Amino acid sequence: KAVLNEKLLFIKEHLPDKPQVSVTYFIQDNKKSGGAYKTSTGYIKKFQEYERRLIMSDDCSIPIDAIIAIHGELFAY
């Protein structure tokens, strides 16, 4: 969790640079128990702190609390 928070802070600080990232997150299935993991790749267009969401370049809206991993060339960890 601490590593994810560090990566989110880094992304927030470098948002104008449009860092290319892959974000893996969990989508809850509303019809049954469980869900699926999904990965969205691109740059982060918006960081909505109050709504706790990331908006990707393809307009994919990702809840921050559902994020499992963030990968990108910017991160050495």
Secondary structure, 3 states (H helix, E strand, C coil): CHHHHHHHHHHHHCHHHCCEEEEEEEEECCCCCCEEEEEEEEEEEEEECCCCEEEECCCCEEEHHHEEEEECCCCCC
